[in-house]
Amino acid sequence: MDLPGTLAGPLGSVLDRVIPDPAARDAAKLKLAELERARELEEVKAQLSAVLAASSPADPWTSRARPGFLYVMYALLLWSIPMGLIAAVRPAAAEAIARGMTAYLNGIPEPLYALFGTGYVGYTVARSWGKAKGVER
């Protein structure tokens, strides 16, 4: 009987030498495998509880910031569908809309774009560094 796992392998070879009866030896190995699986299950439960605790912070801003940013990105991407339809039916109107959006986005100062990009990248790097160091979950 092959037993995968960290302790099951070495203990299985010890059981081969200690228990002469093959049926009793197989029963002991089976029990050892069950204990190993129970230990692995407890590890998975502990990891899952840590993930759930990290994914539901008490601060409502933290729990809405990243999904909110993604919703804005989805809206910008999905806006291309009606713009494509408008461009197919009324190219002049689509061009006017695109010019208006370009003028609006050009009206935002360049340093504001740099500030947002730096802040977002800094936040991402700080979170990754905290997770790597074990400070954050």
PyMOL commands that set and color helices and strands:
alter all, ss='L'
color gray80, all
select helices_A, chain A and resi 8-18+22-55+60-78+80-89+91-107+110-133
alter helices_A, ss='H'
color red, helices_A
deselect
rebuild
show_as cartoon
